[in-house]
Amino acid sequence: MRQRGTDACGKAVPEAAAELGGGGIVAIEVKASSAPTPDDARHLAVLRDRMGESFVGGVVFHTGPHVYRLGEGIIAAPISALWS
């Protein structure tokens, strides 16, 4: 698991990324916004583009009530979904 910052090449990385048993990558961003935009998922999109088929999916957790798509393989979901 990696935390937000930059990688060895100085490129931005998402807040958290985990490698699954089969080598797939899942990435997470957390925003205080109730309605994140695709711009809020830009680090996830960069990772998706760099990882190709290894990128399983990304989620931007937020304070709002709705789940919706932010881009190919990336969704926005309420952080409260973790407890419900």
mmCIF file of the C-alpha atoms, coordinates in Angstrom:
data_MODEL
# 
_entry.id   MODEL 
# 
loop_
_atom_site.group_PDB 
_atom_site.id 
_atom_site.type_symbol 
_atom_site.label_atom_id 
_atom_site.label_alt_id 
_atom_site.label_comp_id 
_atom_site.label_asym_id 
_atom_site.label_entity_id 
_atom_site.label_seq_id 
_atom_site.pdbx_PDB_ins_code 
_atom_site.Cartn_x 
_atom_site.Cartn_y 
_atom_site.Cartn_z 
_atom_site.occupancy 
_atom_site.B_iso_or_equiv 
_atom_site.pdbx_formal_charge 
_atom_site.auth_seq_id 
_atom_site.auth_comp_id 
_atom_site.auth_asym_id 
_atom_site.auth_atom_id 
_atom_site.pdbx_PDB_model_num 
ATOM 1  C CA . MET A 1 1  ? 0.000   0.000   0.000   1.00 0.00 ? 1  MET A CA 1 
ATOM 2  C CA . ARG A 1 2  ? 1.232   3.461   -0.895  1.00 0.00 ? 2  ARG A CA 1 
ATOM 3  C CA . GLN A 1 3  ? 0.136   6.797   0.469   1.00 0.00 ? 3  GLN A CA 1 
ATOM 4  C CA . ARG A 1 4  ? -0.279  10.115  -1.300  1.00 0.00 ? 4  ARG A CA 1 
ATOM 5  C CA . GLY A 1 5  ? 2.768   11.953  -2.437  1.00 0.00 ? 5  GLY A CA 1 
ATOM 6  C CA . THR A 1 6  ? 5.019   11.420  -5.383  1.00 0.00 ? 6  THR A CA 1 
ATOM 7  C CA . ASP A 1 7  ? 6.604   8.315   -6.782  1.00 0.00 ? 7  ASP A CA 1 
ATOM 8  C CA . ALA A 1 8  ? 10.307  7.836   -7.493  1.00 0.00 ? 8  ALA A CA 1 
ATOM 9  C CA . CYS A 1 9  ? 9.905   9.772   -10.762 1.00 0.00 ? 9  CYS A CA 1 
ATOM 10 C CA . GLY A 1 10 ? 8.211   12.724  -9.048  1.00 0.00 ? 10 GLY A CA 1 
ATOM 11 C CA . LYS A 1 11 ? 4.766   11.883  -10.477 1.00 0.00 ? 11 LYS A CA 1 
ATOM 12 C CA . ALA A 1 12 ? 1.657   12.388  -8.330  1.00 0.00 ? 12 ALA A CA 1 
ATOM 13 C CA . VAL A 1 13 ? 0.080   9.250   -6.898  1.00 0.00 ? 13 VAL A CA 1 
ATOM 14 C CA . PRO A 1 14 ? -3.363  8.701   -5.347  1.00 0.00 ? 14 PRO A CA 1 
ATOM 15 C CA . GLU A 1 15 ? -3.954  8.747   -1.588  1.00 0.00 ? 15 GLU A CA 1 
ATOM 16 C CA . ALA A 1 16 ? -3.877  4.966   -1.402  1.00 0.00 ? 16 ALA A CA 1 
ATOM 17 C CA . ALA A 1 17 ? -3.242  2.148   -3.835  1.00 0.00 ? 17 ALA A CA 1 
ATOM 18 C CA . ALA A 1 18 ? -3.277  -1.560  -3.103  1.00 0.00 ? 18 ALA A CA 1 
ATOM 19 C CA . GLU A 1 19 ? -2.051  -4.458  -5.167  1.00 0.00 ? 19 GLU A CA 1 
ATOM 20 C CA . LEU A 1 20 ? -4.431  -7.414  -5.223  1.00 0.00 ? 20 LEU A CA 1 
ATOM 21 C CA . GLY A 1 21 ? -3.320  -11.040 -5.172  1.00 0.00 ? 21 GLY A CA 1 
ATOM 22 C CA . GLY A 1 22 ? -3.419  -11.353 -8.962  1.00 0.00 ? 22 GLY A CA 1 
ATOM 23 C CA . GLY A 1 23 ? -1.382  -8.197  -9.500  1.00 0.00 ? 23 GLY A CA 1 
ATOM 24 C CA . GLY A 1 24 ? -4.321  -5.859  -10.080 1.00 0.00 ? 24 GLY A CA 1 
ATOM 25 C CA . ILE A 1 25 ? -4.242  -2.352  -8.634  1.00 0.00 ? 25 ILE A CA 1 
ATOM 26 C CA . VAL A 1 26 ? -7.111  -0.623  -6.785  1.00 0.00 ? 26 VAL A CA 1 
ATOM 27 C CA . ALA A 1 27 ? -6.690  3.072   -5.923  1.00 0.00 ? 27 ALA A CA 1 
ATOM 28 C CA . ILE A 1 28 ? -8.522  5.432   -3.550  1.00 0.00 ? 28 ILE A CA 1 
ATOM 29 C CA . GLU A 1 29 ? -8.868  9.189   -3.131  1.00 0.00 ? 29 GLU A CA 1 
ATOM 30 C CA . VAL A 1 30 ? -10.787 10.846  -0.278  1.00 0.00 ? 30 VAL A CA 1 
ATOM 31 C CA . LYS A 1 31 ? -12.338 14.299  -0.735  1.00 0.00 ? 31 LYS A CA 1 
ATOM 32 C CA . ALA A 1 32 ? -14.201 16.581  1.678   1.00 0.00 ? 32 ALA A CA 1 
ATOM 33 C CA . SER A 1 33 ? -16.455 17.627  -1.209  1.00 0.00 ? 33 SER A CA 1 
ATOM 34 C CA . SER A 1 34 ? -20.036 16.373  -1.525  1.00 0.00 ? 34 SER A CA 1 
ATOM 35 C CA . ALA A 1 35 ? -19.789 16.269  -5.331  1.00 0.00 ? 35 ALA A CA 1 
ATOM 36 C CA . PRO A 1 36 ? -16.302 15.461  -6.616  1.00 0.00 ? 36 PRO A CA 1 
ATOM 37 C CA . THR A 1 37 ? -15.544 16.075  -10.276 1.00 0.00 ? 37 THR A CA 1 
ATOM 38 C CA . PRO A 1 38 ? -13.330 14.200  -12.747 1.00 0.00 ? 38 PRO A CA 1 
ATOM 39 C CA . ASP A 1 39 ? -10.583 16.680  -11.836 1.00 0.00 ? 39 ASP A CA 1 
ATOM 40 C CA . ASP A 1 40 ? -10.700 15.296  -8.277  1.00 0.00 ? 40 ASP A CA 1 
ATOM 41 C CA . ALA A 1 41 ? -9.957  11.865  -9.748  1.00 0.00 ? 41 ALA A CA 1 
ATOM 42 C CA . ARG A 1 42 ? -7.043  13.002  -11.917 1.00 0.00 ? 42 ARG A CA 1 
ATOM 43 C CA . HIS A 1 43 ? -4.431  11.050  -9.937  1.00 0.00 ? 43 HIS A CA 1 
ATOM 44 C CA . LEU A 1 44 ? -6.539  7.927   -10.338 1.00 0.00 ? 44 LEU A CA 1 
ATOM 45 C CA . ALA A 1 45 ? -6.830  8.542   -14.083 1.00 0.00 ? 45 ALA A CA 1 
ATOM 46 C CA . VAL A 1 46 ? -3.065  8.994   -14.395 1.00 0.00 ? 46 VAL A CA 1 
ATOM 47 C CA . LEU A 1 47 ? -2.490  5.746   -12.512 1.00 0.00 ? 47 LEU A CA 1 
ATOM 48 C CA . ARG A 1 48 ? -5.111  3.968   -14.665 1.00 0.00 ? 48 ARG A CA 1 
ATOM 49 C CA . ASP A 1 49 ? -3.388  5.166   -17.827 1.00 0.00 ? 49 ASP A CA 1 
ATOM 50 C CA . ARG A 1 50 ? 0.068   4.149   -16.569 1.00 0.00 ? 50 ARG A CA 1 
ATOM 51 C CA . MET A 1 51 ? -1.027  0.725   -15.266 1.00 0.00 ? 51 MET A CA 1 
ATOM 52 C CA . GLY A 1 52 ? -3.180  -0.314  -18.217 1.00 0.00 ? 52 GLY A CA 1 
ATOM 53 C CA . GLU A 1 53 ? -4.969  -3.623  -17.672 1.00 0.00 ? 53 GLU A CA 1 
ATOM 54 C CA . SER A 1 54 ? -3.436  -3.963  -14.190 1.00 0.00 ? 54 SER A CA 1 
ATOM 55 C CA . PHE A 1 55 ? -5.704  -1.127  -13.013 1.00 0.00 ? 55 PHE A CA 1 
ATOM 56 C CA . VAL A 1 56 ? -8.800  -2.845  -11.608 1.00 0.00 ? 56 VAL A CA 1 
ATOM 57 C CA . GLY A 1 57 ? -10.583 0.317   -10.498 1.00 0.00 ? 57 GLY A CA 1 
ATOM 58 C CA . GLY A 1 58 ? -10.537 3.533   -8.536  1.00 0.00 ? 58 GLY A CA 1 
ATOM 59 C CA . VAL A 1 59 ? -12.889 5.218   -6.120  1.00 0.00 ? 59 VAL A CA 1 
ATOM 60 C CA . VAL A 1 60 ? -13.150 8.780   -4.857  1.00 0.00 ? 60 VAL A CA 1 
ATOM 61 C CA . PHE A 1 61 ? -14.861 8.719   -1.469  1.00 0.00 ? 61 PHE A CA 1 
ATOM 62 C CA . HIS A 1 62 ? -16.811 11.894  -0.686  1.00 0.00 ? 62 HIS A CA 1 
ATOM 63 C CA . THR A 1 63 ? -19.302 13.380  1.775   1.00 0.00 ? 63 THR A CA 1 
ATOM 64 C CA . GLY A 1 64 ? -22.305 13.428  -0.561  1.00 0.00 ? 64 GLY A CA 1 
ATOM 65 C CA . PRO A 1 65 ? -25.116 10.852  -0.919  1.00 0.00 ? 65 PRO A CA 1 
ATOM 66 C CA . HIS A 1 66 ? -24.653 9.547   -4.481  1.00 0.00 ? 66 HIS A CA 1 
ATOM 67 C CA . VAL A 1 67 ? -22.550 7.008   -6.361  1.00 0.00 ? 67 VAL A CA 1 
ATOM 68 C CA . TYR A 1 68 ? -21.619 8.040   -9.913  1.00 0.00 ? 68 TYR A CA 1 
ATOM 69 C CA . ARG A 1 69 ? -19.000 7.534   -12.583 1.00 0.00 ? 69 ARG A CA 1 
ATOM 70 C CA . LEU A 1 70 ? -16.081 9.951   -12.867 1.00 0.00 ? 70 LEU A CA 1 
ATOM 71 C CA . GLY A 1 71 ? -14.285 8.240   -15.722 1.00 0.00 ? 71 GLY A CA 1 
ATOM 72 C CA . GLU A 1 72 ? -13.427 4.871   -17.191 1.00 0.00 ? 72 GLU A CA 1 
ATOM 73 C CA . GLY A 1 73 ? -13.003 2.504   -14.240 1.00 0.00 ? 73 GLY A CA 1 
ATOM 74 C CA . ILE A 1 74 ? -13.355 5.304   -11.664 1.00 0.00 ? 74 ILE A CA 1 
ATOM 75 C CA . ILE A 1 75 ? -16.393 6.020   -9.478  1.00 0.00 ? 75 ILE A CA 1 
ATOM 76 C CA . ALA A 1 76 ? -17.353 8.521   -6.804  1.00 0.00 ? 76 ALA A CA 1 
ATOM 77 C CA . ALA A 1 77 ? -18.979 6.957   -3.743  1.00 0.00 ? 77 ALA A CA 1 
ATOM 78 C CA . PRO A 1 78 ? -20.162 8.285   -0.375  1.00 0.00 ? 78 PRO A CA 1 
ATOM 79 C CA . ILE A 1 79 ? -17.676 7.558   2.375   1.00 0.00 ? 79 ILE A CA 1 
ATOM 80 C CA . SER A 1 80 ? -20.665 6.427   4.436   1.00 0.00 ? 80 SER A CA 1 
ATOM 81 C CA . ALA A 1 81 ? -20.880 3.418   2.078   1.00 0.00 ? 81 ALA A CA 1 
ATOM 82 C CA . LEU A 1 82 ? -17.989 1.938   4.060   1.00 0.00 ? 82 LEU A CA 1 
ATOM 83 C CA . TRP A 1 83 ? -20.318 1.506   7.035   1.00 0.00 ? 83 TRP A CA 1 
ATOM 84 C CA . SER A 1 84 ? -23.599 0.616   5.331   1.00 0.00 ? 84 SER A CA 1 
# 
